[in-house]
Structure formats: structure tokens, C-alpha cells
Amino acid sequence: MSRDEREFLAMFEAHGGVLLATLRRLCGNPHDAADLFQETAVRVWRNFGRRPTLRSPRGWLLTIGYRAFLDDRRRAPNHDCLVDPVDQRVGSPVRQAERAEWQSRVNAAIDRLEPVARQVVVLHYTGGLTLRQTAVATGLPVGTVKSRLNAALNKLRSVLE
């Protein structure tokens, strides 16, 4: 196995779960997310030998995944948003039901956000990107990312209270 192959696998082992969770939230369903995960892996592999020195492999990976998402939406802009099921493996049945209800409310509130605001929220909070990394991924200035996050969080608070 070559050095690039080992580093590629290590990157996906370390950050693939976050990438998939981010794509699920952006896409709204696990099927499209899985397709985009594979598309992202292909794009990363094609450019792996030419990658810059990475301060944040996660940021680079999520940026490529986000751009794959945008390209997919340009090709088929009318995807329905589906809410991922809540992980029901932990806790009492009452706790699971409460968590499922809360998760459903949060998902619905996030889905009602304007697409650009939703994407910034998902990249920053689900993807774990810094404000600067979110700005680079979306092509927006950091100040715009901050203001969109602030507006989105205010809207989410008002809907969820």
C-alpha cells in the first residue's frame, strides 16, 4: 500500500463519520448522503496527490463534500428533505421517545431555514468547521457566515421555545 493510500484511508477513518453526518443533514436523507459520500471520496482521491499542506484535513474533506452537495443540487434542485431517524439504541423507552420528539422538532426547524442559512448551520455545527473554514467552504466572508449563523440561531430559538 502506498503512502498516499494509507493517508487517504487514515483521513476517512478519522473524519469520514463527520463527513457522512454532515452530508445526511445537508441532503436530508441517507441515500443521497451515501451517494455524495462516495462522490466526495472519488474527488478527494483524484486530488490527493496535489493536496495542499493541510492544517485541517477535516475542513478540506468537508469543503469537498459540501461542493459535491452543491453540484448535486444544481443537477437536481428539487430533492425532498427527509429527516434522519434518531439513534434509538440508548436509554429507557421514555427517554428514547423524548429524544426522538426533540430531534424531530430540531430537524423540522432546521429544515425550515433558508437553504443558505441551513447549510452554514450544518457545516459549522454538524460538521464541526470553524467559522473561517465554513466561510472558505461556502465562499462567503467570515462576517457573513457569522451573521447568517446568528440569524439562523435566533430563528431556531424562536421556533423551538
N, C-alpha and C positions, 0 to 999 in steps of 0.2 A: 504494500500500500504506500502510495506516495505521501509526501509531507502535506501537499495541498488537500489530498483526500482525508487525511487524519484531521487537519484543521477544519475542513468543511464539516465533517461529522461531529467534531467537538463543538463547533458553533451551533449546529442544530440540536445537539444534545443539551447544551446549556440554555438555549434561547428558543428552541422550537415550540415549546409549550406556550410561552408568552405570545409568540407569533400566531399560533393557531387560535388562542383565546381572543386575540385582537381581531383576527380575520372573522371569527364567528360573530363577534359583536358588530363589526362593520357590515358584514353580509346579512346578518340576521338569521342565518340558518347554517347548519353544519355541513351540508352538501356542497354549497358554493364555497364555503370556507376551506374544505378539503381540496377542492379543485385549485383554489388560489394558493393554498399552501404548496401544492406541487408545482404550480407555475412559478412561485417565488423561489423554490429550491432550484428549478432549472435556471432562472435568471441569475441567481447567486452563483451557481456553478459556472455558468458561462463567463461571468466577470470575476471569478475568484482569483485567478492569476493576476488580474490587473487591479485588484482592490487597493485602495489607499492604506496607509498605516492607520489602523483603526483604534481610536481611543475608546469607542463604544461599539463593539460588534453587534450588540442588541439594537442600537439605534440604526446602524447600517441595514441590518436584516429587516427591521420593521419599516424602514423607509422604502425598501424594495417591495415588501409586501403591500404597503399602502399604495404604491404606484401601480402594482398589479391589480389591486382592487379598483383604482380609478380607471384603469384601462378597460377592465371588465365592465364597469358601469357605463362607460362610453359606448361599448359594443351592445349592451343590453340594459338600458337605463330603467326599465320598469320591473325590476325584481321586487317581489313581495317581501316585506320584513316579517320574519318569523322569530319568535322568542325561543332561545335555547331552554331546554328543561333544566331545572335546578338539580344539582347533585343531591340525591336523596339518601346517600349511604350512611350519614352520621346523625346521631341524636334520636330522641324519642319521637314517636309519631306526631305528637302535638307540636314539638319544636320543628319538625320537618314541615308540617303544614304551615306554621307561622312563617318559616323561612321561605317556603315556596310562594306564599302570598306576597310577602315583601319583595322578593326577587321579581315576581310578575309585575308588581306596581312600578318598581325601579326600571325594569326593561321597557314597559309601556311608556313611561315618562321619557326615557332616553330616546325611544323610537319617535316620539312626537317632536323632538328637537329638530330644528332646521338641519339639513344634511351636513353643512359645513361645521356647524356647532357640534353636532353629534360626532363627527369624525375627529375633531380636536379633543373632545372629551374622551373618546375611546382610545386614541393614541396616547394621550397623557396618562389617564388613569388605568385603563386596562393594559395598555402596552408598556406602561412604566417609563415612557420617554420624558426627558426633561423638557422644560419649556423651549429651550433652544433646539433640541432635537425634534420636537413637534413642529417648530417653525420651519426647520430645514425640510422635514418630510412633506409638509403641506405647501411649502413655497411661500409662506406668509411671514411678515415681520413678527418678531417676538412680541411686540406691543399688541399687535392684532390678535395673536394667539391668546395673550393674557386677557384681553377684553372679551374675546369670544368665550373663553373658559368662565370668566366671571359672569357674563350674561347667562350662559347655559346653567351654571350652578344656581344662580338666583331663580331661574325658571324652574329648575328641578326642585329646589326647596319649596317654592310656592305650590307646585303640583303635589308634592309628597307630604305636605303638612296637614 
